[in-house]
Structure formats: C-alpha cells, structure tokens
Amino acid sequence: MHTVRFADAAHLPKTSDAGRLQPQRR
C-alpha cells in the first residue's frame, strides 16, 4: 500500500495532488 503511494509520487509531480485525485490507488 505505502509502496504504491511512493511509486505514484515518483510518477506524479505532487504527492498531495495525487492523493487527493486518487486517494485509493491500489
């Protein structure tokens, strides 16, 4: 779960935005 968030963050410029747009990105 956390690993996925980090991976997404790397692809996205802002982790905050990513979390807000896709809070449940499994």
DSSP file (Angstrom, degrees, kcal/mol; ACC not computed):
  #  RESIDUE AA STRUCTURE BP1 BP2  ACC     N-H-->O    O-->H-N    N-H-->O    O-->H-N    TCO  KAPPA ALPHA  PHI   PSI    X-CA   Y-CA   Z-CA
    1    1 A M     >        0   0    0      0, 0.0     4,-1.7     0, 0.0     5,-0.1   0.000 360.0 360.0 360.0 -54.1    0.0    0.0    0.0
    2    2 A H  H  >  +     0   0    0      1,-0.2     4,-2.3     2,-0.2     5,-0.2   0.901 360.0  56.4 -65.7 -38.9    2.7    2.5    1.0
    3    3 A T  H  > S+     0   0    0      1,-0.2     4,-2.6     2,-0.2    -1,-0.2   0.912 104.7  52.6 -59.3 -41.4    5.0    1.3   -1.7
    4    4 A V  H  > S+     0   0    0      1,-0.2     4,-2.9     2,-0.2    -1,-0.2   0.920 107.2  52.3 -60.4 -43.3    2.2    2.0   -4.3
    5    5 A R  H  X S+     0   0    0     -4,-1.7     4,-2.8     1,-0.2    -1,-0.2   0.931 110.4  47.7 -59.7 -45.3    1.9    5.6   -2.9
    6    6 A F  H  X S+     0   0    0     -4,-2.3     4,-2.3     2,-0.2    -1,-0.2   0.924 111.4  50.6 -62.7 -43.1    5.7    6.2   -3.3
    7    7 A A  H  X S+     0   0    0     -4,-2.6     4,-1.7     1,-0.2    -2,-0.2   0.938 112.0  47.0 -60.7 -46.4    5.6    4.8   -6.8
    8    8 A D  H  X S+     0   0    0     -4,-2.9     4,-3.5     1,-0.2    -1,-0.2   0.926 109.0  55.1 -60.4 -44.1    2.7    7.1   -7.8
    9    9 A A  H  < S+     0   0    0     -4,-2.8    -1,-0.2     1,-0.2    -2,-0.2   0.904 104.7  53.8 -56.6 -42.2    4.5   10.0   -6.2
   10   10 A A  H  < S+     0   0    0     -4,-2.3    -1,-0.2     1,-0.2    -2,-0.2   0.906 114.1  41.4 -61.0 -40.5    7.5    9.3   -8.4
   11   11 A H  H  < S+     0   0    0     -4,-1.7    -2,-0.2    -5,-0.2    -1,-0.2   0.906 112.5  61.5 -73.8 -41.1    5.4    9.4  -11.5
   12   12 A L  S  < S-     0   0    0     -4,-3.5     3,-0.1    -5,-0.2     5,-0.0  -0.591  79.4-135.2 -88.8 149.9    3.3   12.4  -10.3
   13   13 A P  S    S+     0   0    0      0, 0.0     2,-0.4     0, 0.0    -1,-0.1   0.806  93.7  35.6 -71.6 -30.0    4.9   15.8   -9.7
   14   14 A K     >  -     0   0    0      1,-0.1     4,-2.1     2,-0.0     5,-0.1  -0.970  59.8-162.9-131.6 121.9    2.9   16.3   -6.4
   15   15 A T  H  > S+     0   0    0     -2,-0.4     4,-3.1     2,-0.2     5,-0.2   0.896  94.7  56.8 -66.3 -39.1    2.1   13.5   -4.0
   16   16 A S  H  > S+     0   0    0      1,-0.2     4,-2.5     2,-0.2    -1,-0.2   0.946 108.8  45.7 -57.4 -49.8   -0.6   15.7   -2.3
   17   17 A D  H  > S+     0   0    0      1,-0.2     4,-3.2     2,-0.2     5,-0.3   0.932 112.8  50.7 -59.8 -45.7   -2.4   16.2   -5.6
   18   18 A A  H  X S+     0   0    0     -4,-2.1     4,-3.5     1,-0.2    -2,-0.2   0.937 110.7  48.5 -58.9 -47.4   -2.2   12.5   -6.5
   19   19 A G  H  < S+     0   0    0     -4,-3.1    -1,-0.2     1,-0.2    -2,-0.2   0.898 114.2  46.7 -60.4 -39.9   -3.6   11.5   -3.1
   20   20 A R  H  < S+     0   0    0     -4,-2.5    -2,-0.2    -5,-0.2    -1,-0.2   0.920 117.7  41.0 -70.7 -42.2   -6.4   14.0   -3.5
   21   21 A L  H  < S+     0   0    0     -4,-3.2    -2,-0.2     1,-0.3    -3,-0.2   0.927 135.8  17.8 -71.5 -44.0   -7.3   13.0   -7.0
   22   22 A Q    ><  +     0   0    0     -4,-3.5     3,-0.6    -5,-0.3    -1,-0.3  -0.680  66.7 164.3-129.9  80.4   -6.8    9.3   -6.4
   23   23 A P  T 3  S+     0   0    0      0, 0.0     2,-0.5     0, 0.0    -1,-0.1   0.810  81.0  43.6 -65.8 -29.5   -6.9    8.6   -2.6
   24   24 A Q  T 3   +     0   0    0     -3,-0.1     2,-1.0    -5,-0.0    -5,-0.0  -0.607  69.6 152.0-117.5  73.1   -7.4    4.9   -3.2
   25   25 A R    <         0   0    0     -3,-0.6   -17,-0.1    -2,-0.5    -3,-0.1  -0.769 360.0 360.0-102.7  90.3   -5.0    4.0   -6.0
   26   26 A R              0   0    0     -2,-1.0    -1,-0.2   -22,-0.0   -22,-0.0   0.472 360.0 360.0 -88.9 360.0   -4.2    0.3   -5.4
